Each structure stands twice: as structure tokens, then as C-alpha cells.
Amino acid sequence: MTQLAFEDIIFSAGGGFLFGAVAGYAIRKLIKLAAIIVGLFVVALSYLSYKGWLDVKWIPIEDIAKGTLTDITNQAIHAFNDTSSHFEAHPPTMGSEGLPITSAFGFMPGLVFGLRRG
């Protein structure tokens, strides 16, 4: 195994942090935008239902929303399990260099920073 220069480790972690911060910021902005759009849609439906112009059946909407969130959660769990089993079966070839590991150590704090500041 080769030793990495200290500068390579610092720049790799710093680049990972930068990419993580940008990704977290973008994710947070997209989530806010989606929440605003869904909220305005629900408010519009409520207003039209209140005025009597529209008859909204809230129980089926709630059931569909719960089912959709359950499906999304199950898909995310399935994707994480597939990814972890893939990495167990096929270790990364670049892991011996150490750069992807330092990038990951920089990416996660950057992601948290971007999500908090976004």
C-alpha cells in the first residue's frame, strides 16, 4: 500500500466537503420548493371545497399519500440494501489509494453543512 501525501488527503477531503455542501444545499432547496407547491395545492383544494365548488374526498387522498410514502420508503431501503451487498461482493478498486475514503469523510460533513444552511 502506498502512502498518500498529506496535501492529497487534505485536497481530497476538501473537495468532498465542497461537493457535499453543494449537494446538501441543492437538496434542501428542492425539498422546500416541493413543500411549497404541495402546500399551495392543498390550500387551493381546501378553498374550493370550502366554497362548495369542488367535492374533495380526503380519506382516499390520505390513503394514497400513505401508500406512496410507504412505497418510497421501501424502495429506499431496497436500494440501500442492494448497494451495501454490492460493495460487500465487489470491493472498490480505488480503495487502496485512499482518495475515495478521504473524499467520503469530507462529503458527509459537507452534506450536513449544506442541508443546514440551505
mmCIF file of the C-alpha atoms, coordinates in Angstrom:
data_MODEL
# 
_entry.id   MODEL 
# 
loop_
_atom_site.group_PDB 
_atom_site.id 
_atom_site.type_symbol 
_atom_site.label_atom_id 
_atom_site.label_alt_id 
_atom_site.label_comp_id 
_atom_site.label_asym_id 
_atom_site.label_entity_id 
_atom_site.label_seq_id 
_atom_site.pdbx_PDB_ins_code 
_atom_site.Cartn_x 
_atom_site.Cartn_y 
_atom_site.Cartn_z 
_atom_site.occupancy 
_atom_site.B_iso_or_equiv 
_atom_site.pdbx_formal_charge 
_atom_site.auth_seq_id 
_atom_site.auth_comp_id 
_atom_site.auth_asym_id 
_atom_site.auth_atom_id 
_atom_site.pdbx_PDB_model_num 
ATOM 1   C CA . MET A 1 1   ? 0.000   0.000  0.000  1.00 0.00 ? 1   MET A CA 1 
ATOM 2   C CA . THR A 1 2   ? 1.344   3.401  -0.892 1.00 0.00 ? 2   THR A CA 1 
ATOM 3   C CA . GLN A 1 3   ? 1.439   6.353  1.418  1.00 0.00 ? 3   GLN A CA 1 
ATOM 4   C CA . LEU A 1 4   ? -0.524  9.409  0.331  1.00 0.00 ? 4   LEU A CA 1 
ATOM 5   C CA . ALA A 1 5   ? 0.907   12.843 0.568  1.00 0.00 ? 5   ALA A CA 1 
ATOM 6   C CA . PHE A 1 6   ? -0.702  14.949 3.267  1.00 0.00 ? 6   PHE A CA 1 
ATOM 7   C CA . GLU A 1 7   ? -1.706  17.559 0.661  1.00 0.00 ? 7   GLU A CA 1 
ATOM 8   C CA . ASP A 1 8   ? -3.533  14.937 -1.431 1.00 0.00 ? 8   ASP A CA 1 
ATOM 9   C CA . ILE A 1 9   ? -5.566  13.875 1.584  1.00 0.00 ? 9   ILE A CA 1 
ATOM 10  C CA . ILE A 1 10  ? -6.441  17.474 2.503  1.00 0.00 ? 10  ILE A CA 1 
ATOM 11  C CA . PHE A 1 11  ? -7.441  18.434 -1.043 1.00 0.00 ? 11  PHE A CA 1 
ATOM 12  C CA . SER A 1 12  ? -9.468  15.240 -1.481 1.00 0.00 ? 12  SER A CA 1 
ATOM 13  C CA . ALA A 1 13  ? -11.342 15.789 1.784  1.00 0.00 ? 13  ALA A CA 1 
ATOM 14  C CA . GLY A 1 14  ? -11.838 19.473 0.961  1.00 0.00 ? 14  GLY A CA 1 
ATOM 15  C CA . GLY A 1 15  ? -13.220 18.643 -2.479 1.00 0.00 ? 15  GLY A CA 1 
ATOM 16  C CA . GLY A 1 16  ? -15.541 16.080 -0.938 1.00 0.00 ? 16  GLY A CA 1 
ATOM 17  C CA . PHE A 1 17  ? -16.705 18.671 1.574  1.00 0.00 ? 17  PHE A CA 1 
ATOM 18  C CA . LEU A 1 18  ? -17.362 21.171 -1.208 1.00 0.00 ? 18  LEU A CA 1 
ATOM 19  C CA . PHE A 1 19  ? -19.354 18.690 -3.278 1.00 0.00 ? 19  PHE A CA 1 
ATOM 20  C CA . GLY A 1 20  ? -21.270 17.603 -0.185 1.00 0.00 ? 20  GLY A CA 1 
ATOM 21  C CA . ALA A 1 21  ? -22.134 21.184 0.735  1.00 0.00 ? 21  ALA A CA 1 
ATOM 22  C CA . VAL A 1 22  ? -23.379 21.936 -2.779 1.00 0.00 ? 22  VAL A CA 1 
ATOM 23  C CA . ALA A 1 23  ? -25.412 18.719 -2.877 1.00 0.00 ? 23  ALA A CA 1 
ATOM 24  C CA . GLY A 1 24  ? -26.952 19.377 0.546  1.00 0.00 ? 24  GLY A CA 1 
ATOM 25  C CA . TYR A 1 25  ? -27.820 22.956 -0.382 1.00 0.00 ? 25  TYR A CA 1 
ATOM 26  C CA . ALA A 1 26  ? -29.496 21.848 -3.624 1.00 0.00 ? 26  ALA A CA 1 
ATOM 27  C CA . ILE A 1 27  ? -31.417 19.027 -1.918 1.00 0.00 ? 27  ILE A CA 1 
ATOM 28  C CA . ARG A 1 28  ? -32.705 21.359 0.774  1.00 0.00 ? 28  ARG A CA 1 
ATOM 29  C CA . LYS A 1 29  ? -33.853 23.951 -1.809 1.00 0.00 ? 29  LYS A CA 1 
ATOM 30  C CA . LEU A 1 30  ? -35.652 21.276 -3.852 1.00 0.00 ? 30  LEU A CA 1 
ATOM 31  C CA . ILE A 1 31  ? -37.397 19.939 -0.755 1.00 0.00 ? 31  ILE A CA 1 
ATOM 32  C CA . LYS A 1 32  ? -38.538 23.452 0.180  1.00 0.00 ? 32  LYS A CA 1 
ATOM 33  C CA . LEU A 1 33  ? -39.835 24.078 -3.345 1.00 0.00 ? 33  LEU A CA 1 
ATOM 34  C CA . ALA A 1 34  ? -41.722 20.771 -3.386 1.00 0.00 ? 34  ALA A CA 1 
ATOM 35  C CA . ALA A 1 35  ? -43.246 21.514 0.041  1.00 0.00 ? 35  ALA A CA 1 
ATOM 36  C CA . ILE A 1 36  ? -44.427 24.937 -1.141 1.00 0.00 ? 36  ILE A CA 1 
ATOM 37  C CA . ILE A 1 37  ? -46.003 23.506 -4.287 1.00 0.00 ? 37  ILE A CA 1 
ATOM 38  C CA . VAL A 1 38  ? -47.779 20.704 -2.417 1.00 0.00 ? 38  VAL A CA 1 
ATOM 39  C CA . GLY A 1 39  ? -48.917 23.127 0.285  1.00 0.00 ? 39  GLY A CA 1 
ATOM 40  C CA . LEU A 1 40  ? -50.385 25.560 -2.241 1.00 0.00 ? 40  LEU A CA 1 
ATOM 41  C CA . PHE A 1 41  ? -52.171 22.693 -3.970 1.00 0.00 ? 41  PHE A CA 1 
ATOM 42  C CA . VAL A 1 42  ? -53.727 21.501 -0.699 1.00 0.00 ? 42  VAL A CA 1 
ATOM 43  C CA . VAL A 1 43  ? -54.743 25.061 0.219  1.00 0.00 ? 43  VAL A CA 1 
ATOM 44  C CA . ALA A 1 44  ? -56.360 25.508 -3.205 1.00 0.00 ? 44  ALA A CA 1 
ATOM 45  C CA . LEU A 1 45  ? -58.263 22.229 -2.814 1.00 0.00 ? 45  LEU A CA 1 
ATOM 46  C CA . SER A 1 46  ? -59.390 23.222 0.673  1.00 0.00 ? 46  SER A CA 1 
ATOM 47  C CA . TYR A 1 47  ? -60.573 26.620 -0.533 1.00 0.00 ? 47  TYR A CA 1 
ATOM 48  C CA . LEU A 1 48  ? -62.501 25.165 -3.465 1.00 0.00 ? 48  LEU A CA 1 
ATOM 49  C CA . SER A 1 49  ? -64.034 22.552 -1.160 1.00 0.00 ? 49  SER A CA 1 
ATOM 50  C CA . TYR A 1 50  ? -64.983 25.259 1.376  1.00 0.00 ? 50  TYR A CA 1 
ATOM 51  C CA . LYS A 1 51  ? -66.697 27.321 -1.326 1.00 0.00 ? 51  LYS A CA 1 
ATOM 52  C CA . GLY A 1 52  ? -68.603 24.256 -2.484 1.00 0.00 ? 52  GLY A CA 1 
ATOM 53  C CA . TRP A 1 53  ? -67.174 24.334 -5.996 1.00 0.00 ? 53  TRP A CA 1 
ATOM 54  C CA . LEU A 1 54  ? -65.396 21.052 -5.523 1.00 0.00 ? 54  LEU A CA 1 
ATOM 55  C CA . ASP A 1 55  ? -66.155 17.923 -3.519 1.00 0.00 ? 55  ASP A CA 1 
ATOM 56  C CA . VAL A 1 56  ? -62.882 16.576 -2.170 1.00 0.00 ? 56  VAL A CA 1 
ATOM 57  C CA . LYS A 1 57  ? -62.778 13.070 -0.730 1.00 0.00 ? 57  LYS A CA 1 
ATOM 58  C CA . TRP A 1 58  ? -59.962 13.449 1.798  1.00 0.00 ? 58  TRP A CA 1 
ATOM 59  C CA . ILE A 1 59  ? -59.896 9.824  3.024  1.00 0.00 ? 59  ILE A CA 1 
ATOM 60  C CA . PRO A 1 60  ? -58.836 8.319  -0.353 1.00 0.00 ? 60  PRO A CA 1 
ATOM 61  C CA . ILE A 1 61  ? -56.258 11.114 -0.786 1.00 0.00 ? 61  ILE A CA 1 
ATOM 62  C CA . GLU A 1 62  ? -54.820 10.302 2.643  1.00 0.00 ? 62  GLU A CA 1 
ATOM 63  C CA . ASP A 1 63  ? -54.724 6.567  1.847  1.00 0.00 ? 63  ASP A CA 1 
ATOM 64  C CA . ILE A 1 64  ? -52.938 7.186  -1.470 1.00 0.00 ? 64  ILE A CA 1 
ATOM 65  C CA . ALA A 1 65  ? -50.420 9.508  0.219  1.00 0.00 ? 65  ALA A CA 1 
ATOM 66  C CA . LYS A 1 66  ? -49.671 6.916  2.915  1.00 0.00 ? 66  LYS A CA 1 
ATOM 67  C CA . GLY A 1 67  ? -49.270 4.198  0.293  1.00 0.00 ? 67  GLY A CA 1 
ATOM 68  C CA . THR A 1 68  ? -46.947 6.360  -1.788 1.00 0.00 ? 68  THR A CA 1 
ATOM 69  C CA . LEU A 1 69  ? -44.761 7.242  1.205  1.00 0.00 ? 69  LEU A CA 1 
ATOM 70  C CA . THR A 1 70  ? -44.614 3.555  2.183  1.00 0.00 ? 70  THR A CA 1 
ATOM 71  C CA . ASP A 1 71  ? -43.555 2.612  -1.352 1.00 0.00 ? 71  ASP A CA 1 
ATOM 72  C CA . ILE A 1 72  ? -40.870 5.310  -1.421 1.00 0.00 ? 72  ILE A CA 1 
ATOM 73  C CA . THR A 1 73  ? -39.537 4.144  1.944  1.00 0.00 ? 73  THR A CA 1 
ATOM 74  C CA . ASN A 1 74  ? -39.453 0.513  0.830  1.00 0.00 ? 74  ASN A CA 1 
ATOM 75  C CA . GLN A 1 75  ? -37.672 1.443  -2.400 1.00 0.00 ? 75  GLN A CA 1 
ATOM 76  C CA . ALA A 1 76  ? -35.052 3.453  -0.489 1.00 0.00 ? 76  ALA A CA 1 
ATOM 77  C CA . ILE A 1 77  ? -34.438 0.557  1.911  1.00 0.00 ? 77  ILE A CA 1 
ATOM 78  C CA . HIS A 1 78  ? -34.172 -1.843 -1.022 1.00 0.00 ? 78  HIS A CA 1 
ATOM 79  C CA . ALA A 1 79  ? -31.698 0.445  -2.815 1.00 0.00 ? 79  ALA A CA 1 
ATOM 80  C CA . PHE A 1 80  ? -29.527 0.789  0.298  1.00 0.00 ? 80  PHE A CA 1 
ATOM 81  C CA . ASN A 1 81  ? -29.522 -2.981 0.828  1.00 0.00 ? 81  ASN A CA 1 
ATOM 82  C CA . ASP A 1 82  ? -28.580 -3.604 -2.814 1.00 0.00 ? 82  ASP A CA 1 
ATOM 83  C CA . THR A 1 83  ? -25.800 -1.032 -2.639 1.00 0.00 ? 83  THR A CA 1 
ATOM 84  C CA . SER A 1 84  ? -24.334 -2.456 0.556  1.00 0.00 ? 84  SER A CA 1 
ATOM 85  C CA . SER A 1 85  ? -24.475 -6.027 -0.754 1.00 0.00 ? 85  SER A CA 1 
ATOM 86  C CA . HIS A 1 86  ? -22.805 -4.876 -3.982 1.00 0.00 ? 86  HIS A CA 1 
ATOM 87  C CA . PHE A 1 87  ? -19.926 -3.294 -2.062 1.00 0.00 ? 87  PHE A CA 1 
ATOM 88  C CA . GLU A 1 88  ? -19.545 -6.430 0.061  1.00 0.00 ? 88  GLU A CA 1 
ATOM 89  C CA . ALA A 1 89  ? -19.339 -8.625 -3.028 1.00 0.00 ? 89  ALA A CA 1 
ATOM 90  C CA . HIS A 1 90  ? -17.177 -6.247 -5.103 1.00 0.00 ? 90  HIS A CA 1 
ATOM 91  C CA . PRO A 1 91  ? -14.812 -4.087 -3.078 1.00 0.00 ? 91  PRO A CA 1 
ATOM 92  C CA . PRO A 1 92  ? -13.874 -0.819 -4.764 1.00 0.00 ? 92  PRO A CA 1 
ATOM 93  C CA . THR A 1 93  ? -10.663 -0.979 -6.764 1.00 0.00 ? 93  THR A CA 1 
ATOM 94  C CA . MET A 1 94  ? -9.668  2.580  -5.864 1.00 0.00 ? 94  MET A CA 1 
ATOM 95  C CA . GLY A 1 95  ? -9.934  1.979  -2.124 1.00 0.00 ? 95  GLY A CA 1 
ATOM 96  C CA . SER A 1 96  ? -6.256  1.079  -1.862 1.00 0.00 ? 96  SER A CA 1 
ATOM 97  C CA . GLU A 1 97  ? -5.287  4.587  -2.938 1.00 0.00 ? 97  GLU A CA 1 
ATOM 98  C CA . GLY A 1 98  ? -7.228  6.141  -0.085 1.00 0.00 ? 98  GLY A CA 1 
ATOM 99  C CA . LEU A 1 99  ? -8.566  9.137  -2.008 1.00 0.00 ? 99  LEU A CA 1 
ATOM 100 C CA . PRO A 1 100 ? -12.217 7.992  -2.222 1.00 0.00 ? 100 PRO A CA 1 
ATOM 101 C CA . ILE A 1 101 ? -12.220 7.326  1.512  1.00 0.00 ? 101 ILE A CA 1 
ATOM 102 C CA . THR A 1 102 ? -10.969 10.810 2.325  1.00 0.00 ? 102 THR A CA 1 
ATOM 103 C CA . SER A 1 103 ? -13.471 12.276 -0.132 1.00 0.00 ? 103 SER A CA 1 
ATOM 104 C CA . ALA A 1 104 ? -16.264 10.435 1.673  1.00 0.00 ? 104 ALA A CA 1 
ATOM 105 C CA . PHE A 1 105 ? -15.049 11.757 5.013  1.00 0.00 ? 105 PHE A CA 1 
ATOM 106 C CA . GLY A 1 106 ? -15.225 15.260 3.575  1.00 0.00 ? 106 GLY A CA 1 
ATOM 107 C CA . PHE A 1 107 ? -18.515 14.693 1.740  1.00 0.00 ? 107 PHE A CA 1 
ATOM 108 C CA . MET A 1 108 ? -20.660 13.717 4.729  1.00 0.00 ? 108 MET A CA 1 
ATOM 109 C CA . PRO A 1 109 ? -19.900 16.795 6.877  1.00 0.00 ? 109 PRO A CA 1 
ATOM 110 C CA . GLY A 1 110 ? -20.296 18.914 3.743  1.00 0.00 ? 110 GLY A CA 1 
ATOM 111 C CA . LEU A 1 111 ? -23.693 17.355 3.070  1.00 0.00 ? 111 LEU A CA 1 
ATOM 112 C CA . VAL A 1 112 ? -24.834 18.075 6.622  1.00 0.00 ? 112 VAL A CA 1 
ATOM 113 C CA . PHE A 1 113 ? -23.489 21.638 6.343  1.00 0.00 ? 113 PHE A CA 1 
ATOM 114 C CA . GLY A 1 114 ? -25.337 22.180 3.047  1.00 0.00 ? 114 GLY A CA 1 
ATOM 115 C CA . LEU A 1 115 ? -28.583 20.750 4.420  1.00 0.00 ? 115 LEU A CA 1 
ATOM 116 C CA . ARG A 1 116 ? -28.416 23.028 7.458  1.00 0.00 ? 116 ARG A CA 1 
ATOM 117 C CA . ARG A 1 117 ? -27.507 26.171 5.518  1.00 0.00 ? 117 ARG A CA 1 
ATOM 118 C CA . GLY A 1 118 ? -29.788 25.598 2.526  1.00 0.00 ? 118 GLY A CA 1 
# 
